[in-house]
C-alpha cells in the first residue's frame, strides 16, 4: 500500500492510497500512466519525483537499486542540519558552508519497502483532479479559537 501525493502546477496536492502494483520496479523520474495508480486517473500521465520508506529515508536518484546506502551529503535533499557554530538562531536563506554529513538514503527503484510516492502531472486527463477528489478540494474550516476571537472583537 502506497501513500501517493499528486502535485498540480498550481501547488495544490492531492493525496490517495493505492496498491499500485504496476509502480513497483519503476525508478525516480520515470513516466507512469494514471491507470497504474488508480482506475479513476485514466488519461493522466505522471512523473515520479520522489519517494520515502517507512523509516523516512528518502530515495536518491544517484543511488542504484532498492537498498539502503550511506552517502556523504551536503545541505539539500536528505540532509537539513545546521552546523554547531550556526546555533539555533533562525536565519533566512540558510545554507551552512562546508557542512557535510554521512546520511542513510534509499535507492531510486520503487520497492515494497517504499511507503510514500510523490508524483507530478505531465498530462491531464478528461476529468480534473478536483472532480475526482471532491473531499480534498474543500477549504479548511476556520478554527474555533479564531471564531471566538472575532466575536470578542465585534462586541468591542
Residue pairs with C-beta under 8 A, 6 or more apart in sequence:
1 17
1 18
1 19
2 17
2 18
2 19
2 20
2 23
2 114
2 115
2 116
2 117
3 15
3 16
3 17
3 115
3 116
3 117
4 15
4 16
4 17
4 18
4 20
4 37
4 116
4 117
4 118
4 119
5 13
5 14
5 15
5 116
5 117
5 118
5 119
6 13
6 14
6 15
6 16
6 46
6 119
6 120
6 121
6 129
7 13
7 49
7 118
7 119
7 120
7 121
8 14
8 121
8 129
9 121
12 129
14 129
14 132
14 133
14 136
15 136
16 37
16 38
16 133
18 37
18 38
20 36
20 37
20 117
22 32
22 36
23 32
23 36
23 37
23 48
23 110
23 117
24 110
24 111
24 112
25 109
25 110
25 111
26 32
26 48
26 109
26 110
27 48
27 61
27 108
27 109
27 110
28 48
28 49
28 50
28 51
28 59
28 61
28 108
29 47
29 48
29 49
29 61
30 47
30 48
31 45
31 46
31 47
31 122
32 45
32 46
32 47
32 48
32 119
33 44
33 45
33 46
34 41
34 42
34 43
34 44
34 45
34 46
34 125
35 41
35 42
37 44
37 46
37 119
40 127
40 132
41 125
41 132
42 125
42 126
43 123
43 124
43 125
43 126
43 127
44 121
44 123
44 124
44 125
45 121
45 122
45 123
46 119
46 120
46 121
46 122
47 119
47 120
47 122
48 110
48 117
48 118
48 119
49 118
49 119
49 120
50 58
50 59
50 117
50 118
51 58
51 59
51 106
51 110
51 114
51 116
51 117
51 118
52 58
52 59
52 106
52 114
52 115
52 116
53 59
53 106
53 113
53 114
53 115
54 113
54 115
57 68
57 104
57 105
57 106
58 77
58 78
58 105
58 106
59 105
59 106
59 107
59 108
59 110
59 114
60 71
60 77
60 78
60 105
60 106
60 107
60 108
61 108
62 108
63 69
63 71
63 105
63 106
63 107
63 108
64 107
64 108
64 109
65 107
65 108
65 109
66 106
66 107
66 109
66 110
66 111
66 113
67 106
67 107
68 104
68 105
68 106
68 107
69 104
69 105
69 106
69 107
70 102
70 103
70 104
70 105
71 78
71 102
71 103
71 105
72 100
72 101
72 102
73 79
73 100
73 101
73 102
73 103
73 105
74 99
74 100
75 81
75 95
75 96
75 99
78 103
78 105
79 101
79 103
81 96
81 99
81 101
82 88
82 94
82 96
82 99
83 96
83 98
83 99
86 94
86 96
106 113
106 114
110 117
121 129
130 137
